[in-house]
Amino acid sequence: MDDKPRIVSAQEYAQERDELLKAEKEATRQLDAIAARRRRLPMVRYRNDYVFDAPGGPRTLLELFEGRDQLVVYQFMDNGPDAYCPGCTWFTDNVPVTGLPALATRGISWVTVSNMPLAQIEAYKAQRGWTLPFVSSHGTAFAEDCGAGGGFMLSVFLRDGDEVYRTYNTTQRGVDRLVFVNSIFDLTPYGRQEDWEDSPAGWPQRPTYG
């Protein structure tokens, strides 16, 4: 049974679980401390007049706030016509649309943005069954100004009247940690079953997007 956890007594399991719990609690305290630092980051002023193509017509960055004070933007990679980033697709599949109203109650709006033309976005949304807000930054400098370029990024903006500021941004594993399914995978004995993970010999693994 090399491909399964070893079998131990309930007492030994409880002992090892308690040891892991200590590490988990320490990690939680570290994450709380990081979140406290995040809340104290300075912010930088952004243009508020970027014009995005949206299903209901053009919208500025200011309008994407929908009257709320905070806006979270996920920038979905543009890989060209009929080509879609598997990582961005996976992330978007995991955005809990039913949870967006809960964000709204705290004054937070969500929107996914891509340099893909709106027609391409709408076709892919229909194919994937997505209903979340999704607009196009095609033809604007928004992606470059955010530092996303041709990649993906998550940014947080704060509005003060008609002034817009970016307060936080992250990419790579900083975005990965927000994926619900990945978080559940990380609790299971086999993990994500991806070849970069540190897993015992014999555990099932495959390429991340294989």
VEXDREN-2710 file (C-alpha; in Angstrom, 1 decimal):
% VEXDREN-2710
k/r/px/py/pz
1/MET/0.0/0.0/0.0
2/ASP/2.8/2.4/-0.9
3/ASP/0.2/4.7/-2.6
4/LYS/-1.8/5.2/0.6
5/PRO/-1.2/6.7/4.0
6/ARG/0.2/4.3/6.6
7/ILE/-2.3/2.8/9.0
8/VAL/-1.7/3.6/12.7
9/SER/-3.6/3.4/16.0
10/ALA/-6.1/6.2/16.9
11/GLN/-3.7/7.3/19.6
12/GLU/-0.8/7.7/17.2
13/TYR/-3.0/9.5/14.7
14/ALA/-4.2/11.9/17.4
15/GLN/-0.6/12.6/18.4
16/GLU/0.6/13.3/14.8
17/ARG/-2.6/15.3/14.1
18/ASP/-1.9/17.5/17.1
19/GLU/1.6/18.2/15.9
20/LEU/0.3/19.2/12.5
21/LEU/-2.3/21.4/14.2
22/LYS/0.5/23.4/15.9
23/ALA/2.0/24.2/12.5
24/GLU/-1.5/25.0/11.0
25/LYS/-2.2/27.4/13.9
26/GLU/1.2/29.1/13.4
27/ALA/0.5/29.5/9.7
28/THR/-2.9/31.0/10.5
29/ARG/-1.2/33.5/12.8
30/GLN/1.3/34.4/10.1
31/LEU/-1.5/34.9/7.6
32/ASP/-3.3/37.1/10.0
33/ALA/-0.2/39.2/10.5
34/ILE/0.3/39.4/6.7
35/ALA/-3.3/40.5/6.3
36/ALA/-2.8/43.2/8.9
37/ARG/0.2/44.5/6.9
38/ARG/-1.9/44.3/3.7
39/ARG/-4.4/46.6/5.3
40/ARG/-1.6/49.1/6.0
41/LEU/-0.2/49.2/2.5
42/PRO/-0.1/52.7/0.9
43/MET/-2.0/53.2/-2.3
44/VAL/-1.4/54.7/-5.8
45/ARG/-3.7/56.9/-7.8
46/TYR/-5.1/55.4/-11.1
47/ARG/-6.8/57.0/-14.0
48/ASN/-10.5/56.6/-13.7
49/ASP/-11.3/57.0/-17.4
50/TYR/-10.2/53.7/-18.9
51/VAL/-13.1/52.7/-21.1
52/PHE/-14.0/49.0/-21.1
53/ASP/-16.3/47.2/-23.6
54/ALA/-19.2/45.6/-21.6
55/PRO/-22.3/43.7/-22.6
56/GLY/-24.4/46.7/-21.7
57/GLY/-22.2/49.3/-23.4
58/PRO/-18.9/51.1/-22.6
59/ARG/-18.0/51.5/-18.9
60/THR/-15.2/53.4/-17.2
61/LEU/-13.1/52.0/-14.4
62/LEU/-15.1/54.3/-12.1
63/GLU/-18.3/52.8/-13.3
64/LEU/-17.1/49.2/-12.6
65/PHE/-17.3/50.0/-8.9
66/GLU/-21.2/50.2/-9.3
67/GLY/-21.3/52.9/-6.7
68/ARG/-19.4/50.9/-4.1
69/ASP/-16.1/51.9/-2.5
70/GLN/-14.0/48.8/-3.3
71/LEU/-13.4/46.9/-6.5
72/VAL/-11.6/43.6/-7.0
73/VAL/-10.4/43.0/-10.6
74/TYR/-9.1/39.7/-12.0
75/GLN/-7.2/40.1/-15.3
76/PHE/-7.8/37.1/-17.5
77/MET/-4.9/36.4/-20.0
78/ASP/-5.4/37.1/-23.7
79/ASN/-3.8/34.3/-25.6
80/GLY/-5.2/35.3/-29.0
81/PRO/-8.2/34.2/-31.0
82/ASP/-9.8/31.0/-29.9
83/ALA/-7.0/30.4/-27.3
84/TYR/-7.8/30.5/-23.6
85/CYS/-5.4/30.3/-20.6
86/PRO/-6.2/27.1/-18.7
87/GLY/-5.1/28.6/-15.4
88/CYS/-7.4/31.7/-15.9
89/THR/-10.2/29.3/-16.9
90/TRP/-9.6/27.2/-13.8
91/PHE/-9.6/30.3/-11.6
92/THR/-12.8/31.7/-13.2
93/ASP/-14.5/28.3/-12.9
94/ASN/-13.9/28.7/-9.1
95/VAL/-15.2/32.2/-8.6
96/PRO/-18.3/31.7/-6.4
97/VAL/-20.9/33.8/-8.2
98/THR/-23.4/33.1/-5.4
99/GLY/-20.9/34.8/-3.1
100/LEU/-20.6/38.0/-5.0
101/PRO/-23.7/39.5/-3.2
102/ALA/-21.9/38.9/0.1
103/LEU/-19.0/41.0/-1.2
104/ALA/-21.5/43.7/-2.2
105/THR/-22.8/43.9/1.4
106/ARG/-19.3/45.0/2.4
107/GLY/-19.0/47.5/-0.3
108/ILE/-17.0/45.3/-2.7
109/SER/-17.6/44.8/-6.4
110/TRP/-16.0/42.1/-8.6
111/VAL/-15.2/42.1/-12.2
112/THR/-13.1/40.0/-14.6
113/VAL/-11.2/41.9/-17.2
114/SER/-9.4/40.7/-20.3
115/ASN/-7.7/42.2/-23.4
116/MET/-9.7/39.7/-25.4
117/PRO/-12.3/41.4/-27.6
118/LEU/-15.8/41.4/-26.0
119/ALA/-17.2/39.1/-28.7
120/GLN/-14.5/36.5/-27.8
121/ILE/-15.2/36.9/-24.1
122/GLU/-19.0/36.5/-24.6
123/ALA/-18.5/33.4/-26.7
124/TYR/-16.3/31.8/-24.1
125/LYS/-18.6/32.8/-21.2
126/ALA/-21.5/31.1/-23.0
127/GLN/-19.3/28.0/-23.6
128/ARG/-18.3/27.8/-19.9
129/GLY/-21.7/28.8/-18.5
130/TRP/-20.2/31.8/-16.7
131/THR/-22.5/34.5/-15.4
132/LEU/-20.0/36.7/-13.5
133/PRO/-19.3/40.3/-14.6
134/PHE/-16.7/40.2/-17.4
135/VAL/-15.5/43.1/-19.5
136/SER/-12.9/43.8/-22.2
137/SER/-9.9/46.1/-21.9
138/HIS/-9.1/45.6/-25.5
139/GLY/-7.5/48.7/-27.0
140/THR/-6.7/50.3/-23.6
141/ALA/-3.5/50.6/-21.6
142/PHE/-5.2/49.1/-18.5
143/ALA/-3.3/45.8/-18.6
144/GLU/0.1/47.4/-19.1
145/ASP/-0.6/50.1/-16.5
146/CYS/-1.5/47.4/-14.0
147/GLY/1.7/45.5/-14.7
148/ALA/-0.2/42.5/-15.9
149/GLY/0.9/42.9/-19.5
150/GLY/0.1/39.6/-21.3
151/GLY/-0.3/37.7/-18.0
152/PHE/-2.9/37.5/-15.3
153/MET/-3.2/39.5/-12.1
154/LEU/-5.6/40.3/-9.3
155/SER/-5.9/43.9/-8.2
156/VAL/-7.8/45.7/-5.5
157/PHE/-9.0/49.3/-6.0
158/LEU/-10.4/51.8/-3.6
159/ARG/-12.6/54.8/-4.6
160/ASP/-12.7/58.1/-2.9
161/GLY/-15.4/60.1/-4.7
162/ASP/-14.3/60.2/-8.3
163/GLU/-10.7/59.3/-7.5
164/VAL/-9.5/55.7/-7.9
165/TYR/-6.5/54.1/-6.2
166/ARG/-4.9/50.7/-6.3
167/THR/-4.3/49.3/-2.8
168/TYR/-3.1/45.7/-3.6
169/ASN/-2.2/43.4/-6.4
170/THR/-0.9/39.8/-6.7
171/THR/-0.3/37.1/-9.3
172/GLN/1.0/33.6/-9.6
173/ARG/0.6/31.7/-6.3
174/GLY/-1.0/34.7/-4.7
175/VAL/-3.9/34.2/-7.0
176/ASP/-3.8/30.4/-6.7
177/ARG/-4.5/30.5/-2.9
178/LEU/-7.9/32.0/-3.7
179/VAL/-9.1/29.0/-5.7
180/PHE/-11.7/27.0/-3.7
181/VAL/-11.1/23.6/-5.3
182/ASN/-7.4/23.9/-4.8
183/SER/-7.9/24.6/-1.1
184/ILE/-10.0/21.5/-0.7
185/PHE/-7.4/19.4/-2.7
186/ASP/-4.8/20.6/-0.2
187/LEU/-6.7/19.0/2.6
188/THR/-6.9/15.5/1.0
189/PRO/-4.3/12.8/1.2
190/TYR/-3.4/12.9/-2.5
191/GLY/-3.4/16.7/-2.6
192/ARG/-3.7/18.3/-6.0
193/GLN/-2.1/15.3/-7.7
194/GLU/0.3/17.6/-9.6
195/ASP/3.9/16.8/-10.3
196/TRP/5.3/19.9/-8.6
197/GLU/4.0/18.9/-5.2
198/ASP/6.1/17.3/-2.4
199/SER/4.2/14.0/-2.0
200/PRO/5.3/10.6/-0.9
201/ALA/6.7/8.2/-3.5
202/GLY/3.9/6.4/-5.4
203/TRP/1.3/9.1/-4.9
204/PRO/-0.7/9.8/-8.1
205/GLN/0.6/12.9/-9.9
206/ARG/0.3/14.5/-13.3
207/PRO/1.2/17.8/-15.0
208/THR/-0.7/20.8/-13.7
209/TYR/-2.6/21.4/-16.9
210/GLY/-2.0/17.9/-18.4
END
